[in-house]
Amino acid sequence: MRVVRCGCAGGRHWYADIDDAEDPQPDDPFWYVDGCASQKQALETACEQLSSLAGRMYRGDRLLRVLD
C-alpha cells in the first residue's frame, strides 16, 4: 500500500494505491483512491480495501488490476 500527498493543479490532496512487489509502479495497481482530504482518510480507505482484497485472495479469487 502506498499513501502519497499530491500537490497538482487541483490542489493538495491524498492518494492511495495497492500494488504488488512484481509491479510496484503506480501505472496499474489493483486498487486506488484519489482526492482524499486527509492522510487519515486515505489510510483508512486503503486499509479497508486491503482487508477486502486479502479476503478475496484467501477465497481463491483472481485479483484484477485497474486496467484489466
N, C-alpha and C positions, 0 to 999 in steps of 0.2 A: 504494500500500500504506500502511496506517495501523497503527501499533502503539501501544496505549494501556495504561497501568496503571490498573486499575479498583479501586475501594475500595467495593464494595457489601456487602450483607448477608451474602454468602457468604465474605467475607474478601478480602484483597488478592490479585489475580492479574493476568495479562496477557491482552489481547485483541488480535487482528489481523484486518484485513479487506483485501480487494482490491476496489476500485471504479474508476470512471472519472470523467473530468472533467465529463461531461454530467450526472452524478447523484452528487455527492460525499457525499450524506447517508448515514449508516450504516444506513438502514432496509431496503435491498435490495441488498446487494453481490453480486458474482459469487461470492465465497467468504469464509468467515470461520472463525475458530477462537477459542474462549473457554476460559478456565480454565488457561492455560499458567502453569507455576510460575515462569518467569523470562523476562526480556526476550529473552535469547539463544534460548530455546526458541521463543518467539513469532516472532522474526525468521527463524530457520532454517526453521520450518514454513512461514511465509509465502513465503519465497524459493523453496522447493521448489515450492510451489503456483503461484507466479508463473511459474516456468520451464515448468511443465506447461501453464498457460493460454496462454503465448506459443507453445508448440509447437502447440497446438490451433488457435490463430489462424493460424499460418503454414500449416497444412494446409487452412485454409479453413472450419473448423468454426465454427458459430454458438455463441457463449458465452451461456449462460443465467444469469440471476440466481437467487439463492437461492429467491425466491418464485415463480419461473416454473414 
